[in-house]
Structure formats: C-alpha cells, structure tokens
Amino acid sequence: MRIRTHRDTCIGAGRCYLVAPELFDQRDDDATVVVLAEQVTGTGLDKAREAADECPTRTLYLTEE
C-alpha cells in the first residue's frame, strides 16, 4: 500500500506523527505532514491506517498502487 496526502488540507495537528513517527514527520515552517515512507507493508500498514483514521482533516489516505 502507498500513503498519499492532500497536503492542502493538513492543519498540522501532528496526530500522524504521534501514531507513527517512523512513517511521518512535520515540516518546520508550517507543521504540515511529511511522508517518510510512501510504501508500507506489515505493521507499517497497520500504523498508516491508524494514522489516517486519527487525522482530523482526513489528509492521509492509502492506495494500492
């Protein structure tokens, strides 16, 4: 699975980073999401799904590309 974002909707809440710091970071200038690992499998996939569920603006989503 691949992690995708709608960066224009990110408000910098940081929930993705708190759930999975190995997959996400935040930009220094505006705190918006930075995806560190676009392709995920196994436990990374579980964490990516949890992060997407926790996102208050639904900025994160997963695709099967």
N, CA, C and O atoms as a Tinker XYZ file with bonds, in Angstrom:
   260  protein
     1  N      0.840000   -1.172000    0.000000    73     2
     2  CA     0.000000    0.000000    0.000000    64     1     3
     3  C      0.891000    1.243000    0.000000    63     2     4     5
     4  O      2.035000    1.228000    0.455000    81     3
     5  N      0.317000    2.298000   -0.524000    73     3     6
     6  CA     1.042000    3.561000   -0.621000    64     5     7
     7  C      0.309000    4.631000    0.179000    63     6     8     9
     8  O     -0.913000    4.745000    0.094000    81     7
     9  N      1.051000    5.411000    0.951000    73     7    10
    10  CA     0.486000    6.519000    1.722000    64     9    11
    11  C      0.433000    7.747000    0.821000    63    10    12    13
    12  O      1.424000    8.113000    0.189000    81    11
    13  N     -0.714000    8.363000    0.773000    73    11    14
    14  CA    -0.914000    9.590000   -0.005000    64    13    15
    15  C     -1.441000   10.678000    0.923000    63    14    16    17
    16  O     -1.981000   10.400000    1.993000    81    15
    17  N     -1.270000   11.925000    0.487000    73    15    18
    18  CA    -1.767000   13.044000    1.279000    64    17    19
    19  C     -2.470000   14.078000    0.399000    63    18    20    21
    20  O     -2.202000   14.213000   -0.795000    81    19
    21  N     -3.368000   14.785000    1.040000    73    19    22
    22  CA    -3.948000   16.001000    0.480000    64    21    23
    23  C     -3.308000   17.127000    1.303000    63    22    24    25
    24  O     -3.920000   17.634000    2.243000    81    23
    25  N     -2.099000   17.511000    0.955000    73    23    26
    26  CA    -1.350000   18.455000    1.805000    64    25    27
    27  C     -2.054000   19.782000    2.001000    63    26    28    29
    28  O     -1.842000   20.445000    3.016000    81    27
    29  N     -2.883000   20.182000    1.057000    73    27    30
    30  CA    -3.557000   21.463000    1.200000    64    29    31
    31  C     -4.613000   21.445000    2.297000    63    30    32    33
    32  O     -5.085000   22.506000    2.704000    81    31
    33  N     -4.998000   20.259000    2.789000    73    31    34
    34  CA    -5.973000   20.189000    3.874000    64    33    35
    35  C     -5.337000   19.951000    5.240000    63    34    36    37
    36  O     -6.023000   20.021000    6.259000    81    35
    37  N     -4.050000   19.676000    5.272000    73    35    38
    38  CA    -3.360000   19.404000    6.535000    64    37    39
    39  C     -3.326000   20.662000    7.403000    63    38    40    41
    40  O     -2.970000   21.745000    6.939000    81    39
    41  N     -3.703000   20.496000    8.673000    73    39    42
    42  CA    -3.683000   21.626000    9.617000    64    41    43
    43  C     -2.539000   21.520000   10.623000    63    42    44    45
    44  O     -2.419000   22.355000   11.519000    81    43
    45  N     -1.703000   20.500000   10.476000    73    43    46
    46  CA    -0.543000   20.349000   11.347000    64    45    47
    47  C     -0.876000   19.868000   12.750000    63    46    48    49
    48  O     -0.168000   20.198000   13.702000    81    47
    49  N     -1.941000   19.094000   12.890000    73    47    50
    50  CA    -2.326000   18.590000   14.209000    64    49    51
    51  C     -1.282000   17.634000   14.784000    63    50    52    53
    52  O     -1.131000   17.539000   16.002000    81    51
    53  N     -0.565000   16.928000   13.914000    73    51    54
    54  CA     0.522000   16.064000   14.357000    64    53    55
    55  C      0.116000   14.691000   14.849000    63    54    56    57
    56  O      0.954000   13.952000   15.365000    81    55
    57  N     -1.137000   14.334000   14.703000    73    55    58
    58  CA    -1.578000   13.014000   15.166000    64    57    59
    59  C     -0.900000   11.886000   14.407000    63    58    60    61
    60  O     -0.588000   10.845000   14.985000    81    59
    61  N     -0.671000   12.088000   13.115000    73    59    62
    62  CA     0.012000   11.063000   12.316000    64    61    63
    63  C      1.412000   10.807000   12.863000    63    62    64    65
    64  O      1.838000    9.659000   12.984000    81    63
    65  N      2.116000   11.872000   13.189000    73    63    66
    66  CA     3.471000   11.761000   13.723000    64    65    67
    67  C      3.469000   11.070000   15.089000    63    66    68    69
    68  O      4.350000   10.260000   15.377000    81    67
    69  N      2.486000   11.387000   15.925000    73    67    70
    70  CA     2.397000   10.763000   17.243000    64    69    71
    71  C      2.104000    9.270000   17.140000    63    70    72    73
    72  O      2.609000    8.485000   17.942000    81    71
    73  N      1.296000    8.872000   16.164000    73    71    74
    74  CA     0.955000    7.468000   15.969000    64    73    75
    75  C      2.103000    6.692000   15.330000    63    74    76    77
    76  O      2.384000    5.559000   15.721000    81    75
    77  N      2.764000    7.302000   14.347000    73    75    78
    78  CA     3.786000    6.568000   13.580000    64    77    79
    79  C      4.945000    7.480000   13.182000    63    78    80    81
    80  O      5.040000    7.874000   12.019000    81    79
    81  N      5.824000    7.823000   14.118000    73    79    82
    82  CA     6.953000    8.704000   13.783000    64    81    83
    83  C      7.922000    8.091000   12.779000    63    82    84    85
    84  O      8.728000    8.802000   12.179000    81    83
    85  N      7.848000    6.776000   12.594000    73    83    86
    86  CA     8.690000    6.130000   11.591000    64    85    87
    87  C      8.154000    6.346000   10.174000    63    86    88    89
    88  O      8.877000    6.144000    9.199000    81    87
    89  N      6.890000    6.757000   10.061000    73    87    90
    90  CA     6.267000    6.983000    8.759000    64    89    91
    91  C      6.037000    8.451000    8.430000    63    90    92    93
    92  O      5.953000    8.821000    7.259000    81    91
    93  N      5.934000    9.292000    9.464000    73    91    94
    94  CA     5.564000   10.687000    9.258000    64    93    95
    95  C      6.442000   11.642000   10.045000    63    94    96    97
    96  O      6.988000   11.301000   11.094000    81    95
    97  N      6.561000   12.834000    9.513000    73    95    98
    98  CA     7.217000   13.939000   10.197000    64    97    99
    99  C      6.389000   15.175000    9.889000    63    98   100   101
   100  O      5.383000   15.105000    9.184000    81    99
   101  N      6.831000   16.318000   10.433000    73    99   102
   102  CA     6.146000   17.570000   10.161000    64   101   103
   103  C      7.154000   18.603000    9.692000    63   102   104   105
   104  O      8.283000   18.664000   10.179000    81   103
   105  N      6.720000   19.413000    8.736000    73   103   106
   106  CA     7.586000   20.476000    8.226000    64   105   107
   107  C      7.840000   21.497000    9.328000    63   106   108   109
   108  O      6.953000   21.793000   10.128000    81   107
   109  N      9.050000   22.029000    9.362000    73   107   110
   110  CA     9.416000   23.014000   10.379000    64   109   111
   111  C      8.660000   24.328000   10.218000    63   110   112   113
   112  O      8.331000   24.975000   11.212000    81   111
   113  N      8.384000   24.728000    8.988000    73   111   114
   114  CA     7.803000   26.049000    8.768000    64   113   115
   115  C      6.298000   26.126000    9.039000    63   114   116   117
   116  O      5.816000   27.152000    9.517000    81   115
   117  N      5.548000   25.057000    8.741000    73   115   118
   118  CA     4.095000   25.144000    8.930000    64   117   119
   119  C      3.486000   23.904000    9.594000    63   118   120   121
   120  O      2.266000   23.815000    9.729000    81   119
   121  N      4.307000   22.968000   10.000000    73   119   122
   122  CA     3.901000   21.751000   10.715000    64   121   123
   123  C      3.046000   20.798000    9.888000    63   122   124   125
   124  O      2.450000   19.878000   10.446000    81   123
   125  N      2.970000   20.994000    8.573000    73   123   126
   126  CA     2.195000   20.063000    7.755000    64   125   127
   127  C      2.948000   18.747000    7.595000    63   126   128   129
   128  O      4.160000   18.671000    7.795000    81   127
   129  N      2.206000   17.733000    7.235000    73   127   130
   130  CA     2.714000   16.372000    7.184000    64   129   131
   131  C      3.786000   16.183000    6.108000    63   130   132   133
   132  O      3.722000   16.749000    5.017000    81   131
   133  N      4.768000   15.363000    6.468000    73   131   134
   134  CA     5.786000   14.885000    5.544000    64   133   135
   135  C      5.748000   13.362000    5.642000    63   134   136   137
   136  O      5.904000   12.807000    6.730000    81   135
   137  N      5.543000   12.691000    4.523000    73   135   138
   138  CA     5.521000   11.225000    4.499000    64   137   139
   139  C      6.952000   10.733000    4.332000    63   138   140   141
   140  O      7.620000   11.073000    3.356000    81   139
   141  N      7.417000    9.938000    5.277000    73   139   142
   142  CA     8.789000    9.439000    5.249000    64   141   143
   143  C      8.916000    8.124000    4.491000    63   142   144   145
   144  O      9.979000    7.824000    3.949000    81   143
   145  N      7.850000    7.343000    4.447000    73   143   146
   146  CA     7.869000    6.047000    3.766000    64   145   147
   147  C      6.574000    5.893000    2.987000    63   146   148   149
   148  O      5.534000    5.578000    3.564000    81   147
   149  N      6.631000    6.112000    1.691000    73   147   150
   150  CA     5.410000    6.058000    0.894000    64   149   151
   151  C      4.835000    4.655000    0.782000    63   150   152   153
   152  O      3.615000    4.491000    0.824000    81   151
   153  N      5.673000    3.648000    0.643000    73   151   154
   154  CA     5.217000    2.254000    0.544000    64   153   155
   155  C      5.265000    1.616000    1.927000    63   154   156   157
   156  O      6.279000    1.704000    2.620000    81   155
   157  N      4.167000    0.973000    2.331000    73   155   158
   158  CA     4.126000    0.327000    3.643000    64   157   159
   159  C      3.542000   -1.077000    3.530000    63   158   160   161
   160  O      2.687000   -1.347000    2.686000    81   159
   161  N      4.021000   -1.958000    4.396000    73   159   162
   162  CA     3.525000   -3.330000    4.489000    64   161   163
   163  C      3.543000   -3.725000    5.958000    63   162   164   165
   164  O      4.096000   -3.006000    6.790000    81   163
   165  N      2.946000   -4.854000    6.277000    73   163   166
   166  CA     3.001000   -5.411000    7.624000    64   165   167
   167  C      2.538000   -4.457000    8.703000    63   166   168   169
   168  O      1.479000   -3.838000    8.589000    81   167
   169  N      3.342000   -4.340000    9.759000    73   167   170
   170  CA     2.965000   -3.459000   10.872000    64   169   171
   171  C      2.953000   -1.992000   10.449000    63   170   172   173
   172  O      2.219000   -1.183000   11.018000    81   171
   173  N      3.758000   -1.653000    9.459000    73   171   174
   174  CA     3.739000   -0.286000    8.937000    64   173   175
   175  C      2.389000    0.060000    8.344000    63   174   176   177
   176  O      1.925000    1.194000    8.462000    81   175
   177  N      1.761000   -0.907000    7.710000    73   175   178
   178  CA     0.440000   -0.708000    7.135000    64   177   179
   179  C     -0.589000   -0.469000    8.232000    63   178   180   181
   180  O     -1.449000    0.402000    8.101000    81   179
   181  N     -0.504000   -1.230000    9.301000    73   179   182
   182  CA    -1.412000   -1.027000   10.436000    64   181   183
   183  C     -1.255000    0.376000   11.018000    63   182   184   185
   184  O     -2.244000    1.041000   11.325000    81   183
   185  N     -0.013000    0.819000   11.166000    73   183   186
   186  CA     0.257000    2.157000   11.700000    64   185   187
   187  C     -0.232000    3.245000   10.744000    63   186   188   189
   188  O     -0.776000    4.260000   11.179000    81   187
   189  N     -0.039000    3.033000    9.448000    73   187   190
   190  CA    -0.502000    4.011000    8.459000    64   189   191
   191  C     -2.019000    4.129000    8.491000    63   190   192   193
   192  O     -2.555000    5.234000    8.405000    81   191
   193  N     -2.711000    3.010000    8.614000    73   191   194
   194  CA    -4.179000    3.043000    8.715000    64   193   195
   195  C     -4.622000    3.771000    9.975000    63   194   196   197
   196  O     -5.554000    4.574000    9.939000    81   195
   197  N     -3.954000    3.491000   11.088000    73   195   198
   198  CA    -4.293000    4.151000   12.347000    64   197   199
   199  C     -4.076000    5.663000   12.229000    63   198   200   201
   200  O     -4.907000    6.449000   12.684000    81   199
   201  N     -2.969000    6.061000   11.625000    73   199   202
   202  CA    -2.681000    7.485000   11.448000    64   201   203
   203  C     -3.737000    8.151000   10.569000    63   202   204   205
   204  O     -4.185000    9.259000   10.861000    81   203
   205  N     -4.132000    7.474000    9.495000    73   203   206
   206  CA    -5.168000    8.023000    8.618000    64   205   207
   207  C     -6.490000    8.164000    9.369000    63   206   208   209
   208  O     -7.209000    9.147000    9.185000    81   207
   209  N     -6.808000    7.193000   10.207000    73   207   210
   210  CA    -8.036000    7.260000   11.000000    64   209   211
   211  C     -7.993000    8.393000   12.022000    63   210   212   213
   212  O     -9.020000    9.006000   12.316000    81   211
   213  N     -6.811000    8.670000   12.561000    73   211   214
   214  CA    -6.653000    9.714000   13.576000    64   213   215
   215  C     -6.619000   11.131000   12.998000    63   214   216   217
   216  O     -6.812000   12.102000   13.729000    81   215
   217  N     -6.379000   11.252000   11.708000    73   215   218
   218  CA    -6.243000   12.571000   11.089000    64   217   219
   219  C     -7.576000   13.329000   11.123000    63   218   220   221
   220  O     -8.566000   12.857000   10.564000    81   219
   221  N     -7.609000   14.499000   11.775000    73   219   222
   222  CA    -8.877000   15.224000   11.906000    64   221   223
   223  C     -9.403000   15.801000   10.593000    63   222   224   225
   224  O    -10.595000   16.088000   10.484000    81   223
   225  N     -8.540000   15.975000    9.603000    73   223   226
   226  CA    -8.983000   16.554000    8.329000    64   225   227
   227  C     -8.978000   15.533000    7.194000    63   226   228   229
   228  O     -9.222000   15.889000    6.041000    81   227
   229  N     -8.701000   14.268000    7.511000    73   227   230
   230  CA    -8.636000   13.197000    6.508000    64   229   231
   231  C     -7.651000   13.517000    5.385000    63   230   232   233
   232  O     -7.895000   13.231000    4.213000    81   231
   233  N     -6.551000   14.108000    5.776000    73   231   234
   234  CA    -5.489000   14.457000    4.835000    64   233   235
   235  C     -4.779000   13.214000    4.301000    63   234   236   237
   236  O     -4.331000   13.198000    3.154000    81   235
   237  N     -4.678000   12.187000    5.118000    73   235   238
   238  CA    -3.961000   10.958000    4.744000    64   237   239
   239  C     -4.926000    9.922000    4.184000    63   238   240   241
   240  O     -6.055000    9.789000    4.656000    81   239
   241  N     -4.469000    9.193000    3.175000    73   239   242
   242  CA    -5.248000    8.079000    2.655000    64   241   243
   243  C     -4.294000    7.058000    2.048000    63   242   244   245
   244  O     -3.146000    7.376000    1.737000    81   243
   245  N     -4.769000    5.848000    1.883000    73   243   246
   246  CA    -3.959000    4.752000    1.363000    64   245   247
   247  C     -4.492000    4.308000    0.007000    63   246   248   249
   248  O     -5.700000    4.278000   -0.227000    81   247
   249  N     -3.565000    3.965000   -0.877000    73   247   250
   250  CA    -3.938000    3.425000   -2.193000    64   249   251
   251  C     -3.167000    2.140000   -2.427000    63   250   252   253
   252  O     -2.166000    1.881000   -1.759000    81   251
   253  N     -3.626000    1.339000   -3.368000    73   251   254
   254  CA    -2.973000    0.053000   -3.657000    64   253   255
   255  C     -2.015000    0.156000   -4.836000    63   254   256   257
   256  O     -1.739000   -0.866000   -5.465000    81   255
   257  N     -1.514000    1.289000   -5.156000    73   255   258
   258  CA    -0.574000    1.475000   -6.275000    64   257   259
   259  C      0.753000    0.852000   -5.990000    63   258   260
   260  O      1.657000    0.916000   -6.824000    81   259
